[in-house]
């Protein structure tokens, strides 16, 4: 898992990236907890998980943390 977090994303050929919140059927501690994910659509048509983090849905701070690791300077 540590290798996933340290991998170099600079050579990725993602054509588009989208963010989503995945809500498990179990509670993660807070009522609005979810897994925030960034997915990339590659030029060859495949999709790839870029980032995943536990956070709060509809929360700019949680989303900002997610973006900051992948694209420093991008804000929610």
N, C-alpha and C positions, 0 to 999 in steps of 0.2 A: 504494500500500500504506500509506503514511503516513496518508492520510485515513481508512483503515479503523481504525487504532489510535486516532485522535483523535476519532472520531465520538461524538456525545452519545447515550447510552443511556437518559436519564431519561424520554423520552417513549414508550418501547417498551411495547407492550401484551401482553407475553408472559404467557400463562396458566400456563405451566410452563417450567422450565429443567432440562436434564439435562446431566451431564458424562460424557464417555467418553474412552477412550484408543484411538487409531488406530495400529496397528502396521504400518509399511511393510515391504515385503519386503527393503529394504536396511537396514543398520545405520546408526544416526545417531551412532555413536561409542562407545556403551555397550550392553551386552547387554540392558538393560531400558529402552532409549530408546523413546519413542513421541511422537506428537503428542497433546496433551491438548486437547480441544475442549469448549466449552460451546455447546449448541444451545438455541434458544428455540422453543416452540410458541406461535404467535400466536393471537389470538382468532378470526381468520378461517380457521384450520386450516392455514395455511402454516407452514413451518419456516424458521428463519434461523440462520446461523452467527453467534454472538455473539463468541466469542473462540477463538483457537487459539495454542498455545505448545508448543515442544519441552520435554519433561520426562521424568521417570522414572515408570514405572507403579508403582502401589501406594506412592507417596511423598507423604507429607503436605506436605512443603516445596514440591514441584512443584505440587501441587494448590492449595496456599495462595496461591502467586504468581498462579495463574490466576484464582482467585476475587477476590483483592485488587484487581485492576484493574477488575473489573466491579461488585463489591459490597464496598467497604471495610468491614472489621469482621467479615465472614463468615470462619469458619475451616474448615479441612478436617477 
